[in-house]
Amino acid sequence: MAKKRVVYIINAAPNYRDKFLRELGKYVDLTVVSFSGVPYNLKDPVYRENYKYIELKRKELFSITWNIEEFTKASGEFDIIMLGFILRNPFRLINVFRNKPVILEGLIYGKNNNIITKILRKFWMLRVQGVIVYSEYVKKQLMKETKKPIISFNNTSFYQDEIVPLEINRDFTKLNIIWVGRYQKRKKLERLIELGRINNGIQIRIIGPGIIDNLQKLNVSDNVQLFDQLYDEDIETHYKWAHVVFNPGHVGLLVMSAAKYGRPIIIDKTSKHAPEIQLAVDAEQILIDFSDYKDVNKLITDFINNPNKVENLGIRLNEEMRKNWTIENMVSKYMLAINGKW
């Protein structure tokens, strides 16, 4: 039986998304259309396989993307059209008027959720077969707005056999804290710099593109180390060193990275987060106000005095990910939508 021909139009297809795309490409004849992730500190794969890839040039005016190829590239003999849902990409969205099944996909909700945004979202939702979303949290929110079928795919970057917890050093007098990701203001990493200044009972490593350029100008204490972007083997070395992941602002895929290696993640409860926080919530991780340094320091003392608590939190997160947040699970959910089995 011939594979279904699927065109998948999204904003970016960076390296952390590539494993999923390769796996999906084993089951469908997949064409991915996207923009380069490089301008957004995302690394694109050097080599792609199991799917065709078309890279577009971004053309923006008034913060709206006006590239007609987001429409014309879907004109081929495709059986299914999947669209990353973003209201600021009008040429992409008008694909819903084609005479073939269209599936919307993604975060669905952006920074603004005013009445105009709600009306526009409802307008596009009425014209598609269904919606696949990043987490159950998004699904529950969207169910209040549409009767279209919705599937949660639990966004992740790892196969099940990659999700192996690292042994943790339970004999520690100082708490080793790690954060990994690309620099963005909303991630509030300055809070970790301040935490290092006021607490000499911790050691902190902050790792990722843009970290040194944006943080080294601050008054960084000796117990805080800054690193540029690293890759899998090097990242694993740092996670072996770490006892816990601290996330002082917006959180996204870092939840997956922490879970993969079996390190607990402590998340700021006052920030807005990506759907991946669902994994941390399901795994009963700790949410705290990172602007309240008194409470944060109290938690650090508790961890130093109770290494079993640190280890058990990490194991809980790892087990939840292995059960429900894998590339295999993602592909199975996408295939349900592609085959119309909502």
C-alpha positions in Angstrom: 0.0 0.0 0.0 1.4 3.4 -1.0 2.3 5.8 1.7 0.1 8.9 2.1 1.7 12.0 0.7 1.8 14.7 3.5 3.1 18.3 3.2 3.9 19.8 6.6 4.3 23.6 6.7 5.9 25.0 9.9 8.0 27.9 11.1 11.2 25.9 11.6 12.5 22.4 11.5 15.7 22.6 13.8 17.9 19.7 14.9 15.8 18.8 18.0 12.8 18.3 15.7 14.7 16.2 13.1 14.5 12.8 14.8 10.7 13.1 14.9 10.5 14.1 11.3 12.8 11.2 10.2 10.6 8.8 12.2 7.3 10.2 10.7 8.9 9.9 7.3 9.1 6.1 7.7 5.3 6.0 7.6 4.3 8.7 5.2 5.7 10.4 2.1 6.7 13.5 4.0 7.6 17.0 2.6 8.5 19.6 5.2 8.3 23.3 4.3 9.8 25.8 6.7 12.1 28.7 7.3 15.6 28.4 8.7 15.9 28.4 12.5 19.3 30.1 12.5 18.0 33.7 13.0 16.3 32.5 16.2 19.4 30.7 17.7 18.1 27.4 16.5 20.5 24.9 14.8 19.4 23.3 11.6 20.4 19.7 10.8 23.4 19.3 8.5 21.8 16.4 6.8 18.1 15.3 6.6 16.8 11.9 5.6 13.4 10.1 5.3 11.7 13.3 4.2 12.0 16.0 1.6 12.8 19.5 2.9 12.0 22.9 1.3 13.5 25.9 3.0 11.8 29.3 2.4 13.0 32.8 2.9 11.2 34.8 5.5 9.5 37.9 4.2 8.0 40.0 7.0 6.1 43.3 7.1 4.4 44.6 10.3 5.4 41.4 12.1 3.4 39.3 9.6 5.0 36.7 7.3 4.1 37.3 3.7 5.6 34.4 1.7 3.2 33.1 -0.9 5.3 29.9 -1.1 3.6 28.8 2.1 0.6 28.4 -0.1 2.1 27.4 -3.5 4.3 24.7 -2.1 1.2 22.9 -0.9 -0.1 22.7 -4.5 1.4 19.3 -5.3 -0.4 16.0 -5.3 -0.6 15.7 -1.5 -3.2 13.6 0.3 -2.9 15.6 3.6 -1.9 19.1 4.5 -0.6 19.8 8.0 -0.1 23.4 9.0 1.7 24.8 12.0 -1.0 27.2 13.3 0.2 30.8 13.5 -2.2 33.7 12.7 0.7 35.8 11.5 1.2 33.5 8.4 -1.9 34.2 6.3 -0.6 32.5 3.1 0.0 29.3 5.1 -3.5 29.4 6.5 -5.4 29.9 3.3 -4.4 26.3 2.5 -7.5 25.3 4.5 -9.6 26.2 1.4 -8.1 23.5 -0.7 -10.3 20.5 -1.5 -8.4 18.0 0.6 -8.0 17.2 4.4 -6.2 19.9 6.4 -4.8 19.4 9.9 -3.8 22.3 12.2 -0.9 21.6 14.5 1.1 23.3 17.2 1.0 25.6 20.3 -2.2 27.2 19.0 -2.1 30.0 21.6 0.3 32.9 21.3 1.1 35.9 23.4 -2.2 37.6 22.7 -5.6 36.1 23.3 -7.9 39.0 22.7 -11.4 38.9 21.2 -10.0 39.4 17.6 -7.6 36.6 18.0 -10.3 34.3 19.3 -12.6 35.2 16.3 -9.8 34.5 13.8 -8.8 31.2 15.5 -12.4 30.0 15.4 -12.7 31.0 11.7 -9.7 28.9 10.7 -10.7 26.0 13.0 -14.1 25.7 11.3 -12.4 24.8 8.0 -10.1 21.9 9.1 -10.4 18.2 9.7 -9.0 18.4 13.2 -6.2 19.7 15.4 -3.1 18.1 17.0 -1.6 20.0 19.9 1.5 19.9 22.1 -0.1 18.7 25.4 -3.2 17.9 27.3 -3.2 21.3 28.8 -3.6 22.9 25.4 -6.2 20.3 24.4 -8.4 21.1 27.4 -8.1 24.8 26.7 -9.0 24.4 23.0 -11.9 22.1 23.7 -13.7 25.1 25.2 -13.6 26.8 21.8 -14.2 24.2 19.2 -16.0 20.9 18.6 -13.3 19.8 16.1 -11.5 16.6 17.1 -8.3 17.3 19.0 -5.3 15.0 19.7 -2.5 15.7 22.1 0.9 14.4 21.0 3.0 15.3 24.0 5.8 17.1 22.3 9.3 15.7 22.9 12.7 15.2 21.3 13.7 11.7 22.4 13.0 8.0 21.6 12.0 5.8 24.5 15.4 4.0 24.6 17.2 7.4 24.9 15.4 8.2 28.2 17.9 6.6 30.6 18.5 8.3 34.0 22.1 9.0 35.0 23.3 7.9 38.4 23.3 10.8 40.8 26.0 11.6 43.3 24.1 11.5 46.6 27.1 12.4 48.7 27.1 16.2 48.3 27.6 19.2 50.6 26.9 21.7 47.8 24.0 21.6 45.4 25.0 21.4 41.7 22.5 23.3 39.6 22.2 23.3 35.8 20.3 25.2 33.1 20.5 24.5 29.4 18.9 26.4 26.5 19.1 29.4 24.3 19.2 32.9 25.9 15.9 34.8 26.0 14.9 37.6 28.3 11.7 35.7 29.3 13.8 32.9 30.8 15.0 35.3 33.5 18.5 33.8 33.8 19.7 36.8 35.7 17.9 35.3 38.7 20.4 32.4 38.6 23.3 34.9 38.6 21.9 36.6 41.6 21.3 33.3 43.4 24.9 32.4 42.9 26.0 35.7 44.4 23.9 35.3 47.6 24.3 31.5 48.2 27.8 29.9 48.3 26.3 26.5 49.1 25.6 26.0 45.4 27.4 25.7 42.1 25.6 26.7 38.9 26.3 26.0 35.2 24.3 27.9 32.6 24.7 26.5 29.0 23.5 27.5 25.6 23.7 29.8 22.6 23.8 33.5 23.6 24.6 32.8 27.2 28.1 34.2 27.4 27.3 37.2 25.3 24.3 38.2 27.4 25.3 37.2 30.9 29.1 37.6 31.2 28.6 41.4 31.5 26.8 40.9 34.8 28.6 40.5 38.1 29.1 36.7 37.9 30.4 35.0 41.0 33.0 32.3 41.1 30.4 29.6 41.7 28.6 30.3 38.4 30.0 29.0 35.1 28.8 30.1 31.7 29.0 28.0 28.5 28.2 28.4 24.9 26.1 25.9 22.9 27.1 22.3 23.5 25.9 19.0 22.0 24.7 15.6 23.3 27.9 14.1 24.5 29.1 17.3 26.3 25.6 18.0 27.6 25.5 14.5 29.2 28.8 15.2 31.0 27.2 18.3 32.6 24.1 16.4 33.6 26.2 13.8 35.3 27.7 16.6 37.4 24.3 18.2 38.2 22.0 17.3 41.0 19.0 19.4 39.8 17.8 21.7 37.1 16.6 25.2 38.1 14.4 27.1 35.7 13.8 30.7 36.9 11.6 31.9 34.0 9.7 30.5 31.0 10.2 26.8 30.5 9.9 24.7 27.3 11.9 21.8 26.1 14.3 21.9 29.1 11.7 19.8 30.9 12.4 17.0 28.3 16.2 17.3 28.8 15.9 17.1 32.6 13.6 14.1 32.3 15.8 12.3 29.9 18.7 12.3 32.3 16.6 11.8 35.5 17.3 15.2 37.0 14.4 17.0 38.8 13.4 20.4 37.5 12.3 23.3 39.7 10.2 25.8 37.8 9.2 29.4 38.4 5.5 29.4 39.2 4.9 33.1 38.2 6.1 32.8 34.6 4.1 31.8 31.5 5.3 28.4 30.1 5.3 26.3 27.0 3.0 23.2 26.9 5.9 20.9 27.9 5.4 22.1 31.5 2.6 19.4 31.5 5.3 16.7 31.9 6.7 18.5 35.0 3.2 18.9 36.4 2.3 15.2 35.7 5.5 14.1 37.4 4.8 16.3 40.5 7.9 18.5 40.1 8.3 21.6 42.3 7.0 25.0 41.3 8.4 28.0 43.2 8.6 31.8 43.0 12.2 32.3 41.9 12.0 36.0 42.8 11.6 35.0 46.4 15.2 34.1 47.2 14.4 33.3 50.8 12.1 30.4 49.7 14.6 29.3 47.0 17.4 29.2 49.5 15.2 27.2 51.9 14.6 24.7 49.1 18.3 24.4 48.4 19.0 23.7 52.1 16.3 21.0 52.0 17.8 19.4 49.0 21.3 19.3 50.5 19.9 17.7 53.7 17.8 15.3 51.8 19.6 13.8 48.7 17.0 11.1 48.5 14.3 13.7 47.8 16.4 15.0 44.8 16.9 11.5 43.4 13.3 10.5 43.8 12.0 13.6 42.1 14.4 12.9 39.1 13.3 9.3 38.9 9.6 10.3 38.9 10.2 12.7 36.1 12.1 10.2 34.0 9.5 7.5 34.5 6.7 9.8 33.4 8.6 10.7 30.3 9.3 7.1 29.3 5.7 6.3 29.7 4.0 9.2 27.9 6.5 11.5 26.2 8.4 9.8 23.5 9.0 10.2 19.8 7.2 6.8 19.3 4.2 8.2 21.1 4.3 11.4 19.0 4.4 9.6 15.7 1.5 7.3 16.7 -0.6 10.4 17.5 0.2 12.1 14.3 -0.6 8.9 12.3 -4.0 8.8 14.0 -4.7 12.3 12.7 -3.3 11.6 9.3 -5.4 8.4 8.9 -8.5 10.2 10.1 -8.8 8.1 13.3 -9.7 11.0 15.6 
